[in-house]
């Protein structure tokens, strides 16, 4: 028996008991005649005491050799501590050690295994197994486990069945590049790793499994933005014989359950917002509604004056920054520099200070009088003491820029409170999205999403205006889930593929199996998928998903611990009939 108790378990009530503990040496304090060792395991820390007078000499001597992260086993008596530590659950007791076994020595760890470590991100990732011994990472993994257990519990109670789907498949387009795996047995042919189990879950619906879920890895070969992983986990769900309303209700229920069980927060009904409204009001399809600063469009009141920058703009739009009228000239200049950074891309910014006395002072006083500016204040909801920031230009670009500014200012003003939760549904997404570079339309969600009823005719004339039965669940400015009601009819799916630029043959080659299945009694169906990593991070009050993933990849998609990806040897390449042609 390695242990009778864990290192987090013993209390005053155990005093006089003989116990055996195993764990890692957190630290050791050698006072010459007395040695204290903090012994750590997943459950906590227990103090061990070795006393020259009371501990057998051989054991006392051995205790002197213990280094950080040695794995040891001790037996001894639980005794009352002379100086208690009320900050530690086990702080009332210590173990007077009578038996000590070193189970394994340890090299000195390359960073301290403390909550606040001296190790930077890179070194912690290289030695992730040591990092996992630290409370913040360990607790995040345990937290993730709790969330997934609650998901499984809730969905199972609603009669959902967890079904595994294959990883070695054929492309499932979710808008990213596929990771591919060469097939040795099928020379020159490749599997694609699933960007999601989308087509399989639809086939499960055809198979009659009318409530499916899976906590599943998905793989997308995308350029990695901060906090994105090439492999990530979804809570993937699909239901048959449902309308959009049914789906929203079930998964609002799941989210409500998680907020209640994990955070103790009751949220009655999630607000719903159309995509168009979200874009107009927040410049963003995943608005953070924990704070206001809603967009006020100013075309009516700012154009047709002498100010040509605005006159020639497609959209003039502003937000009111609470308390911003007190910003100094220098601070405002800095804000202007911020919106002009290439990452944001605005050409400039017009501002209006709403003075406490009700007057206005703007950077465009030459063109606008006090009455004009009062109208701007009204449209943006600015009050005395606020600063109105105004951007102008191409509608989509300007919305994105002002949205970036809104989020940045909210961050600076501490309006993005991580312990507050504001979920909402964003719905009625466009079916298609124009790729500005190629001039082609592609599916905004994925090619299996159904258009709203009665909008089919628009596909030929105004494809960009067609709305889809598609919805996203947004939490605190993050898309945590998204889905749609699917096409379940072969003809409709064929029309869709055609509009997405597939020839009949291409569609057949890539998705023939799905179109075939639709001929054998496909029920109406729909679903959605949550991004589990992000959901867990947000529930855990963190922005970064890495700490909630045991073995994450870095920003270049590398696992620096196992050093992957890596070359394979010539023999393997030969077996796969692959010749490399790497350009320098
Ligand atoms: N497969 C979709 C995705 O990964 C989710 C869905 O439509 O259910 O975004």
Boltz pocket constraint, residues with backbone or C-beta under 6 A from the ligand:
constraints:
  - pocket:
      binder: B
      contacts: [[A, 174], [A, 195], [A, 196], [A, 197], [A, 198], [A, 237], [A, 446], [A, 482], [A, 483], [A, 484], [A, 527], [A, 528], [A, 529]]
      max_distance: 6.0
